[in-house]
Amino acid sequence: MPSLFQKASDIPGHAYDSRLISSLVWAGIFLAIAFCAIHAIRRARGNPMSKPPARYNFNQKFYHWGNFLLLAGLLLSGAVLFFRRAPQPPLVGERFGLTWLTLHEWMGLLFGLGVVAHAVAALIRGDKKSMEPSTQEFRDAATIWRNFMGWTRDYPAPGKYDALQKLYHHVLALLAIAFVGTGSLMWLSASRMFLSARGLIHFCRQIHDLSALCLLIMIVAHFYFSILKVNRQNLRDMAGLTVKEEGSAADD
């Protein structure tokens, strides 16, 4: 059975599973784009009702766009490190002494701090009930799937966040814990601040790559769904543009 990871040798010469194979990364991106295309074709013939605007506040918009910039930087620097296999300096490297690796580490640190701040703020001041996990989300997601396949005309009543948005949020939270945790452990070990077992570091690299690939796929899907008509009011709201109330049917 072919491995998902490339083989490498450590200092003593022992072979181990290293990074993801590049073909798996391209396959994941292709499948994400293919899913968006199939979804667009299917929903062109049958559309659920539009949703009410979410009415995001300033803190939500600031966190969203801050995350956007950090994740874009993490994906760019991560891609350079993944495909080049060496921390080459970026354009500002000669003046400031920065490399793609140090940029990746600092942006990862800022992203991790943002996740912690978001979690604390959501528990203390946020609307916890709007994102609380429940079994109803899975039932609503199953109904959305049956509607998408044309097996039923039923569709869950739209609210501030639908079942798929909540599930997306929960999966994203788990992925954030995975790649921030593994990235932090690898950084601490490389900096000699906390030495970990070699096998654990190799395992962290694998989880880091897999979670990053899943994140990339989710970002592609997030971008696609955000520009659909049913979600366009929320996109306008998140961008700080005027939001109009709509009650007509729209794309999913």
Sequence and secondary structure as in RCSB ss.txt:
>XXXX:A:sequence
MPSLFQKASDIPGHAYDSRLISSLVWAGIFLAIAFCAIHAIRRARGNPMSKPPARYNFNQKFYHWGNFLLLAGLL
LSGAVLFFRRAPQPPLVGERFGLTWLTLHEWMGLLFGLGVVAHAVAALIRGDKKSMEPSTQEFRDAATIWRNFMG
WTRDYPAPGKYDALQKLYHHVLALLAIAFVGTGSLMWLSASRMFLSARGLIHFCRQIHDLSALCLLIMIVAHFYF
SILKVNRQNLRDMAGLTVKEEGSAADD
>XXXX:A:secstr
   SEEEEE TT  EEEEEE HHHHHHHHHHHHHHHHHHHHHHTT   B        HHHHHHHHHHHHHHHHHH
HHHHHHHHH S    TTHHHH   HHHHHHHHHHHHHHHHHHHHHHHHHTS GGGT   HHHHHHHHHHHHHHTT
S S      SS HHHHHHHHHHHHHHHHHHHHHHHHHHHHTTSS   HHHHHHHHHHHHHHHHHHHHHHHHHHHH
HTSGGGHHHHHHHTT       SB   
